[in-house]
Amino acid sequence: MRSLVDAIEGGAFGEIDSVLHIGIGGSALGPDLVIDALGRDADRYDVRVLANIDGEAFDEAVGGLDPARTLVVAVSKTFTTIETLTNLDAAIDWLREGGVEDPHGQLIAVTAAPAKAVEFGIDETRVLPFAEGVGGRYSLWSSVGLSIALALGWAAFEELLEGAAEMDRHVHLADDADNLALTAAFADLLYAQLRGAQTRAVFAYDERLRLLPDYLQQLEMESNGKSATVDGEPLARPSAPITWGGVGTDGQHAVFQLLHQGTHLIPVEFVAVIENEDSLDPRHHQLLLGNCLAQGAALMAGRRHEDAARAYPGDRPSVTLLLDRLDARTLGALLAFYEHRTFANAVLIGVNPFDQFGVELGKDMARKLDDEEERRSLDASTRALIERAGL
């Protein structure tokens, strides 16, 4: 991977100034988050991440890019994911229509099935493998992070890995009472199992972390959204709560009404950064942090009022994660913390956080919809929708 990054930077692929990263799920969410968080001021490659099979997403991803100067990185664990391969075919057509005589010469594959990538037509010297046992949502530290290294530089990618390794060591060595991941997992179970909380909200009070809730949705819900234990028995307790969230202060003017006065108990997690790196007066960032801390205080304290519509019940749980700064090392530690927390939750609940069979049924149904004979076995409502949609 390092050699490939060096080769690209050295001009082995020609004059490249942009990268189109194609993947979906864990093959896109991690790189997208890290690049969006840390790559805004990086004077390197313009990296676009394409996941959705919707043609509008493709048009947006390639808008303004020069095909002759664009490298395409296709990330798929099995190299059979229909969305990724469909977008990859579209990218090859886009390169060819843009005047690139050998589109496959500008492709790189990242996969646990290198033979399939070679069969697709990608030269074996441009195929980066990763282990079959690495789930997509845990994979940004592997060769899946190639686009991160291109966007930020190899030194920053190494810092990301080292920050994660520091958290790994903490979780491995810290006693239970001082173990951040285990403490957080116990809190998660307290609210899910004893207080009946069905969701958990995450709000990043830093625009650079706007994709964090999306990333955590897959990490937590795909890992621990299970109804069977590791022994194959029915799960007799709540599984992972529904993870959702957004960015502060936007959320304060949208969903916080329900958090403060609604009838649902929703634990809230705030993530904020102490040091600002924007171009405005520091007072601007101070107001942002002040809003973040005020929300936690308001959720806890509440306010009595003779008018019930103006009363806040309080006693609403929240936790605030304050990062000193947002850099590669800190972000690596933060994401590793969430991974370990997810694993600890799985162990305490009794489920396997490394399978995801729940996503297979929808894929099977999609394949049936694409086959005239198979459609006949579908239910009447789905067949009617197929006819209505003109499929």
SVG drawing of the C-alpha trace seen along z (x, -y; Angstrom):
<svg xmlns="http://www.w3.org/2000/svg" viewBox="-51 -38 59 60">
<polyline fill="none" stroke="black" stroke-width="0.4" points="0.0,0.0 2.8,-2.4 4.6,-1.5 1.5,-2.2 1.0,-5.6 4.6,-6.5 4.1,-5.3 1.0,-7.5 2.7,-10.5 5.8,-9.8 3.7,-10.0 3.5,-6.3 -0.2,-6.8 0.5,-10.0 -0.6,-13.4 -3.3,-12.6 -5.0,-15.3 -8.2,-13.6 -9.4,-10.2 -12.8,-8.7 -13.3,-6.2 -16.1,-3.7 -17.5,-1.5 -20.6,-1.2 -21.2,-0.6 -18.0,0.0 -16.1,-0.3 -17.1,-4.0 -18.3,-5.4 -14.9,-5.2 -12.8,-6.8 -15.5,-9.4 -15.6,-10.4 -11.8,-10.7 -11.3,-12.5 -14.1,-15.0 -12.9,-15.6 -9.2,-16.0 -8.8,-16.7 -10.5,-20.1 -7.2,-22.0 -5.0,-19.3 -3.3,-20.5 -3.1,-17.1 -5.7,-15.1 -9.3,-15.9 -10.9,-12.7 -14.6,-12.1 -16.4,-9.1 -19.2,-7.4 -21.5,-4.9 -25.1,-5.2 -26.1,-3.4 -28.3,-6.4 -27.1,-8.0 -27.5,-11.4 -24.8,-10.4 -22.4,-9.5 -23.0,-12.7 -22.3,-14.7 -19.2,-12.7 -17.5,-13.2 -18.7,-16.8 -15.7,-19.0 -13.2,-16.2 -10.9,-15.6 -11.1,-11.9 -7.5,-12.0 -6.3,-13.1 -8.6,-10.9 -7.6,-7.7 -10.5,-5.3 -10.2,-3.2 -12.8,-0.4 -13.3,1.1 -15.3,4.2 -14.6,7.1 -16.0,9.8 -15.7,7.8 -19.3,8.9 -21.2,6.0 -23.7,5.0 -23.8,1.3 -20.0,1.0 -19.5,2.9 -22.3,1.0 -20.7,-2.3 -17.3,-1.0 -18.7,-0.1 -20.1,-3.6 -16.7,-5.0 -14.9,-3.0 -17.4,-4.4 -16.8,-7.9 -13.1,-7.5 -13.4,-6.1 -15.8,-8.9 -13.4,-11.4 -10.7,-10.3 -8.8,-7.8 -7.7,-5.1 -7.0,-2.5 -9.5,-3.1 -8.4,0.1 -4.9,-1.5 -6.4,-4.1 -8.1,-1.5 -7.0,-0.2 -8.9,2.5 -9.0,3.0 -10.6,6.4 -10.4,9.6 -11.0,11.4 -8.0,10.3 -8.7,13.1 -12.1,11.6 -10.5,8.1 -8.0,9.5 -10.8,11.4 -12.6,8.0 -9.6,6.7 -7.5,4.9 -3.8,5.6 -2.6,7.7 0.0,5.1 -2.8,2.6 -4.9,4.9 -4.5,4.3 -5.8,7.2 -7.0,7.3 -7.9,10.3 -11.2,12.1 -11.9,11.7 -11.9,7.9 -15.5,6.6 -16.1,3.5 -17.2,1.4 -13.8,2.2 -11.7,1.8 -10.6,-1.8 -7.2,-0.9 -6.5,1.6 -5.8,1.1 -9.4,-0.2 -7.7,-3.4 -5.8,-3.9 -7.8,-6.9 -7.3,-8.4 -3.5,-8.1 -3.8,-9.7 -6.0,-12.5 -4.0,-13.3 -0.5,-11.9 1.2,-8.8 2.4,-10.5 -1.2,-11.5 -2.4,-8.0 0.3,-6.6 -0.8,-9.0 -4.4,-7.8 -3.2,-4.2 -1.1,-5.2 -4.0,-7.0 -6.1,-3.9 -3.3,-1.7 -3.1,-3.9 -6.8,-3.3 -6.2,0.4 -3.6,0.5 -5.7,-1.4 -8.7,1.0 -6.4,4.0 -4.5,2.9 -6.9,0.7 -8.7,2.1 -12.5,2.4 -13.2,-0.8 -10.8,-2.9 -11.6,-1.3 -13.3,-3.9 -14.9,-1.4 -16.2,0.9 -17.6,-2.0 -19.4,-3.3 -20.8,0.1 -22.2,0.6 -23.9,-2.8 -25.3,-1.8 -26.8,1.4 -28.1,-0.5 -30.3,-2.7 -31.3,-0.1 -32.1,2.7 -33.1,1.0 -34.5,-2.3 -36.0,-1.1 -34.3,-3.5 -34.6,-2.4 -32.4,-5.0 -29.1,-6.8 -28.5,-10.2 -25.0,-11.5 -24.4,-15.2 -21.1,-16.4 -20.4,-20.1 -17.9,-20.4 -18.7,-20.6 -15.7,-18.4 -17.4,-15.5 -20.7,-15.8 -20.4,-12.3 -19.7,-10.7 -23.4,-9.8 -23.6,-8.1 -20.5,-6.1 -21.7,-5.1 -25.0,-4.0 -23.4,-1.2 -20.8,-0.4 -23.2,0.1 -26.4,1.2 -24.8,3.7 -22.6,5.1 -25.1,5.5 -28.5,5.3 -29.1,9.0 -31.9,11.2 -29.9,14.4 -27.0,15.0 -23.6,16.4 -25.0,19.8 -28.0,19.5 -30.6,18.9 -33.2,16.2 -31.9,13.0 -33.9,12.4 -32.8,8.8 -32.7,5.6 -30.1,5.6 -28.3,2.4 -30.4,-0.8 -31.1,-2.8 -28.2,-5.2 -29.1,-8.5 -27.9,-12.1 -26.6,-15.2 -24.5,-18.3 -24.8,-21.0 -26.0,-23.7 -28.3,-22.7 -30.0,-20.0 -30.9,-22.4 -33.3,-24.1 -34.7,-20.8 -34.9,-17.7 -33.9,-19.0 -37.5,-19.9 -38.2,-16.1 -35.0,-15.5 -35.9,-18.1 -39.7,-17.7 -40.8,-14.6 -42.0,-11.4 -39.1,-9.3 -36.0,-8.7 -33.0,-9.2 -29.5,-9.2 -27.5,-11.9 -23.8,-11.9 -22.1,-15.2 -18.7,-15.3 -16.9,-18.6 -13.3,-19.9 -11.7,-22.5 -9.2,-24.0 -10.6,-25.7 -8.9,-25.9 -11.3,-28.1 -10.6,-31.6 -13.1,-33.4 -12.8,-35.2 -12.3,-32.7 -15.5,-34.0 -17.3,-32.2 -16.0,-28.8 -16.6,-29.7 -20.3,-30.2 -20.3,-26.8 -18.8,-25.1 -21.1,-27.0 -24.1,-25.8 -22.9,-22.2 -22.3,-22.4 -25.5,-24.2 -27.5,-21.4 -26.1,-18.8 -26.8,-21.0 -30.4,-21.7 -31.1,-18.0 -30.0,-17.2 -31.4,-20.1 -34.7,-20.8 -36.9,-23.7 -40.2,-23.8 -43.0,-26.0 -46.6,-26.5 -47.4,-26.2 -46.8,-22.5 -46.0,-23.4 -43.0,-25.5 -41.8,-22.9 -38.7,-20.8 -38.7,-17.5 -34.9,-17.2 -33.1,-14.1 -32.3,-13.3 -29.0,-11.5 -26.1,-12.8 -22.3,-12.4 -19.9,-14.9 -16.6,-13.8 -14.2,-16.8 -11.3,-16.4 -8.4,-18.7 -8.0,-19.0 -9.1,-17.3 -6.1,-15.7 -5.3,-12.3 -4.1,-10.9 -7.1,-12.0 -9.6,-10.9 -7.9,-7.5 -8.3,-7.1 -11.9,-8.3 -13.0,-5.8 -11.1,-3.0 -12.9,-3.9 -16.2,-3.4 -15.1,-0.1 -14.1,1.3 -17.3,0.0 -19.3,1.8 -17.4,5.0 -17.8,4.7 -21.5,4.2 -21.7,7.3 -19.9,9.4 -22.2,8.1 -25.4,8.7 -24.1,12.1 -24.2,11.5 -21.6,11.8 -20.6,8.3 -18.7,9.5 -21.5,11.0 -24.2,9.1 -26.6,11.7 -29.5,9.2 -28.4,7.4 -28.5,10.5 -32.3,10.9 -32.7,7.5 -29.9,8.3 -31.6,11.6 -34.9,9.9 -33.2,7.3 -31.7,10.1 -35.2,11.6 -36.6,8.4 -34.1,8.4 -35.2,11.9 -38.4,12.3 -39.0,15.9 -38.1,15.1 -40.5,12.2 -43.4,14.6 -42.5,15.9 -42.8,12.5 -45.8,11.2 -48.7,9.5 -47.9,6.0 -44.3,6.1 -45.3,7.4 -47.8,4.5 -45.1,2.0 -42.8,3.5 -45.4,3.0 -46.2,-0.5 -42.5,-1.4 -42.1,-0.1 -39.5,2.5"/>
</svg>
